[in-house]
Amino acid sequence: MAEQSLPRQTGDAERKPGRVRTIATTILVLASLATLLALGTWQVERLHWKEGLLADIAARRAAPPVPLAEIEAIEKSGGDIEYRRVTVSGTFDHSRERHFFATFEGRTGFYVYTPMTLADGRILLVNRGFVPYEMKEPATRKAGEVIGEQYITGYARSRLAAKPSFAVPDNDPAKNIFYWKDFGVMASSAGLDPSKLVPFFVDADASTKNPGGYPLGGVTQFDLPNSHLQYAVTWYGLAAALIAVVIGMRLRGRSERASRAR
């Protein structure tokens, strides 16, 4: 009796690790599949969000410009002011302009942010446009340092809550070079009174023509990347590939067992 039960015990012991491996592999495959499908679904959701955002931006660009007060009312109510068209008027203080490192139409240079004093005494930071790298200093473009009351049509731009990415360099206020739009530091480094600041930027549009050609208005970027469809296809494709691999391995295993049985 003991000799007859020994082979069954040995067989059970041999099969047990195999079952454990099968269960572990199944759990791993299901977890991987669920992750890939979740990532694909998330990208589809992001795609719908991005398409809605792009449509909203297009509608705002097509709308007529409104007075600054209307944009301020939207901002105070917690609404989204980004890319809304606006008209402003005031006088520039060129001695306090801030320089944002940028490229435009293949050239390296700066966007010039200049404080504009409004009729009520408040101050608005206006992105007047692009100047080439060698024209960073105002003395190289005196013609463009316009005086008197100026009328600007442009786009409202929200202030950033933090640096967009760890890859973006830190700002260098001492050299008046900014790599990201830190509203507070740009204003404080220019010696502006925070109690008088309008809490967002305005980008001058291409209708702004400055003497001497610079700063060159119309630098606002609207071509937001939209790669969510490609990402969704990638994640779903990997999920399909994983399913195909598992099916192939199962069929191969059955074929091998059938061959051994013969």
C-alpha positions as CSV (number, residue, x, y, z in Angstrom):
1,M,0.0,0.0,0.0
2,A,2.8,2.4,0.9
3,E,4.7,1.6,-2.3
4,Q,1.5,2.3,-4.4
5,S,0.9,5.7,-2.8
6,L,4.5,6.9,-3.2
7,P,4.2,7.7,-7.0
8,R,1.0,9.7,-6.4
9,Q,2.7,11.7,-3.7
10,T,5.7,12.4,-5.9
11,G,3.4,13.4,-8.8
12,D,1.5,15.8,-6.6
13,A,4.7,17.3,-5.4
14,E,5.9,17.8,-8.9
15,R,2.6,19.4,-10.1
16,K,2.3,21.8,-7.1
17,P,5.1,24.2,-8.2
18,G,3.7,24.1,-11.7
19,R,0.2,25.2,-10.5
20,V,1.8,28.0,-8.4
21,R,3.7,29.3,-11.4
22,T,0.5,29.1,-13.5
23,I,-1.5,31.1,-10.9
24,A,1.3,33.7,-10.5
25,T,1.6,34.1,-14.3
26,T,-2.2,34.4,-14.7
27,I,-2.3,37.1,-12.0
28,L,0.6,39.0,-13.6
29,V,-0.9,38.8,-17.0
30,L,-4.3,40.0,-15.8
31,A,-2.8,42.9,-13.8
32,S,-0.7,43.9,-16.8
33,L,-3.7,43.7,-19.1
34,A,-5.8,45.8,-16.7
35,T,-3.1,48.4,-16.5
36,L,-2.7,48.7,-20.3
37,L,-6.4,49.0,-20.8
38,A,-6.7,51.6,-18.1
39,L,-3.9,53.6,-19.6
40,G,-5.6,53.4,-23.1
41,T,-8.9,54.5,-21.6
42,W,-7.3,57.4,-19.8
43,Q,-5.7,58.6,-23.0
44,V,-9.1,58.4,-24.8
45,E,-10.6,60.6,-22.0
46,R,-7.7,63.0,-22.4
47,L,-8.3,63.1,-26.1
48,H,-11.9,64.2,-25.6
49,W,-10.7,66.8,-23.1
50,K,-8.0,68.2,-25.4
51,E,-10.4,68.3,-28.4
52,G,-12.9,70.3,-26.3
53,L,-10.1,72.6,-25.2
54,L,-8.9,73.2,-28.7
55,A,-12.4,74.0,-29.9
56,D,-12.8,76.4,-27.0
57,I,-9.6,78.2,-27.8
58,A,-10.6,78.5,-31.5
59,A,-13.9,80.0,-30.5
60,R,-12.1,82.5,-28.2
61,R,-9.7,83.5,-31.0
62,A,-12.6,84.1,-33.3
63,A,-14.5,86.3,-30.8
64,P,-14.3,90.1,-30.8
65,P,-11.9,91.6,-28.2
66,V,-13.5,92.9,-25.0
67,P,-12.4,95.5,-22.5
68,L,-10.0,94.5,-19.7
69,A,-12.8,94.8,-17.1
70,E,-14.7,91.9,-18.6
71,I,-11.7,89.7,-18.4
72,E,-11.1,90.7,-14.8
73,A,-14.7,89.9,-13.9
74,I,-14.2,86.4,-15.4
75,E,-11.0,85.9,-13.5
76,K,-12.4,87.1,-10.2
77,S,-15.3,84.6,-10.6
78,G,-12.9,81.7,-11.0
79,G,-13.5,81.4,-14.8
80,D,-10.9,80.5,-17.4
81,I,-9.4,83.6,-19.1
82,E,-6.8,81.9,-21.2
83,Y,-6.6,83.1,-24.8
84,R,-9.6,85.4,-24.5
85,R,-9.2,88.5,-26.7
86,V,-8.9,91.8,-24.9
87,T,-8.2,95.5,-25.6
88,V,-6.2,97.6,-23.1
89,S,-4.7,101.1,-23.1
90,G,-2.1,102.8,-21.0
91,T,1.5,104.0,-20.9
92,F,4.6,101.7,-20.8
93,D,7.4,101.8,-18.3
94,H,10.2,100.5,-20.5
95,S,12.8,100.9,-17.7
96,R,11.2,97.9,-15.9
97,E,10.7,95.5,-18.8
98,R,11.3,91.8,-18.1
99,H,12.9,89.4,-20.6
100,F,11.5,85.9,-21.2
101,F,13.9,83.6,-23.1
102,A,12.2,82.2,-26.2
103,T,12.5,81.2,-29.8
104,F,10.3,82.6,-32.6
105,E,10.2,81.6,-36.2
106,G,13.6,79.8,-35.8
107,R,15.4,82.7,-34.1
108,T,16.5,82.8,-30.5
109,G,15.7,85.8,-28.4
110,F,13.3,87.1,-25.8
111,Y,9.7,88.1,-25.3
112,V,9.6,91.5,-23.8
113,Y,7.2,91.9,-20.8
114,T,6.6,95.6,-20.1
115,P,4.6,97.1,-17.3
116,M,1.7,99.2,-18.6
117,T,0.2,101.7,-16.3
118,L,-3.6,101.9,-16.8
119,A,-5.8,105.0,-16.4
120,D,-6.8,104.0,-12.9
121,G,-3.1,103.6,-11.8
122,R,-3.0,99.9,-11.8
123,I,-0.3,98.0,-13.6
124,L,-0.6,95.3,-16.3
125,L,2.3,93.1,-17.5
126,V,2.1,93.1,-21.3
127,N,4.1,90.7,-23.5
128,R,4.9,93.2,-26.3
129,G,6.5,90.5,-28.5
130,F,9.8,89.1,-29.6
131,V,13.2,90.6,-30.0
132,P,16.3,88.8,-31.3
133,Y,19.0,87.8,-28.7
134,E,21.3,90.6,-29.7
135,M,18.5,93.1,-29.1
136,K,17.9,92.2,-25.5
137,E,19.0,95.6,-24.3
138,P,16.5,98.4,-24.9
139,A,19.3,100.7,-26.2
140,T,19.5,98.5,-29.3
141,R,15.9,99.2,-30.2
142,K,15.1,102.7,-29.0
143,A,12.6,103.3,-31.8
144,G,10.4,100.6,-30.4
145,E,10.3,102.1,-26.9
146,V,7.1,103.9,-27.6
147,I,5.9,106.7,-25.3
148,G,2.5,108.2,-24.5
149,E,-0.8,106.3,-24.3
150,Q,-0.8,103.1,-26.3
151,Y,-3.7,100.9,-27.4
152,I,-3.1,97.2,-27.5
153,T,-5.3,94.3,-28.7
154,G,-4.2,90.9,-27.5
155,Y,-4.9,87.7,-25.5
156,A,-5.3,87.3,-21.8
157,R,-2.9,84.8,-20.4
158,S,-3.1,83.1,-17.0
159,R,-0.3,83.2,-14.5
160,L,1.4,79.9,-13.8
161,A,1.1,78.2,-10.4
162,A,4.6,76.6,-10.6
163,K,7.4,75.8,-12.9
164,P,6.0,73.7,-15.9
165,S,8.7,71.0,-15.7
166,F,11.9,70.1,-13.7
167,A,13.7,70.3,-17.1
168,V,13.0,74.0,-17.3
169,P,15.9,76.1,-16.0
170,D,15.5,78.3,-13.0
171,N,14.8,81.9,-13.6
172,D,17.7,84.4,-13.3
173,P,16.1,87.7,-12.1
174,A,19.6,89.2,-11.4
175,K,20.3,89.0,-15.2
176,N,16.7,89.7,-16.1
177,I,16.3,86.3,-17.9
178,F,13.2,84.3,-17.2
179,Y,12.7,80.7,-18.5
180,W,9.2,80.4,-17.2
181,K,6.6,83.0,-16.4
182,D,6.8,83.4,-12.7
183,F,4.4,86.3,-12.3
184,G,5.4,87.2,-8.8
185,V,9.1,87.2,-9.4
186,M,8.8,89.0,-12.7
187,A,6.8,91.7,-10.9
188,S,8.9,92.0,-7.8
189,S,12.2,92.0,-9.7
190,A,10.8,95.0,-11.7
191,G,10.0,96.8,-8.4
192,L,6.3,96.8,-9.1
193,D,3.8,97.4,-6.3
194,P,1.9,94.0,-5.9
195,S,-1.2,95.8,-4.6
196,K,-1.6,97.6,-8.0
197,L,-1.0,94.6,-10.3
198,V,-3.6,93.1,-12.6
199,P,-3.2,89.4,-11.7
200,F,-2.6,88.0,-15.2
201,F,-0.6,88.8,-18.4
202,V,-1.7,90.1,-21.8
203,D,0.0,89.1,-25.1
204,A,0.0,91.7,-27.7
205,D,-1.3,90.3,-31.0
206,A,0.1,90.7,-34.5
207,S,-1.9,93.9,-35.1
208,T,0.6,95.7,-32.8
209,K,3.2,97.4,-35.0
210,N,6.1,99.0,-33.2
211,P,8.5,101.5,-34.8
212,G,11.7,99.8,-35.9
213,G,9.8,96.5,-36.1
214,Y,10.6,95.4,-32.5
215,P,9.3,94.1,-30.3
216,L,7.4,92.0,-32.8
217,G,3.9,91.2,-31.6
218,G,1.8,88.1,-32.3
219,V,3.9,85.5,-30.6
220,T,1.2,83.7,-28.7
221,Q,1.4,79.9,-29.3
222,F,-1.9,78.2,-30.1
223,D,-0.7,74.8,-31.5
224,L,-1.1,72.8,-28.3
225,P,0.2,69.2,-28.8
226,N,-2.5,66.5,-29.1
227,S,-0.9,63.1,-29.2
228,H,-3.5,61.3,-27.0
229,L,-4.9,59.3,-29.9
230,Q,-1.5,57.9,-30.7
231,Y,-0.9,57.1,-27.0
232,A,-4.3,55.4,-26.8
233,V,-3.6,53.2,-29.8
234,T,-0.2,52.3,-28.4
235,W,-1.6,51.2,-25.0
236,Y,-4.5,49.3,-26.6
237,G,-2.1,47.8,-29.1
238,L,0.1,46.5,-26.3
239,A,-2.9,45.0,-24.6
240,A,-3.9,43.2,-27.8
241,A,-0.3,42.0,-28.3
242,L,-0.3,40.6,-24.7
243,I,-3.5,38.8,-25.3
244,A,-2.1,37.3,-28.6
245,V,1.1,36.2,-26.8
246,V,-0.9,34.5,-24.1
247,I,-3.1,32.7,-26.6
248,G,-0.1,31.6,-28.6
249,M,1.6,30.2,-25.5
250,R,-1.5,28.3,-24.5
251,L,-1.9,26.8,-28.0
252,R,1.8,25.9,-28.1
253,G,1.5,24.2,-24.7
254,R,-1.5,22.1,-25.8
255,S,0.3,21.1,-28.9
256,E,3.3,20.0,-27.0
257,R,1.2,18.0,-24.5
258,A,-0.6,16.3,-27.4
259,S,2.7,15.4,-29.0
260,R,4.0,13.8,-25.7
261,A,0.7,11.9,-25.3
262,R,1.3,10.3,-28.7
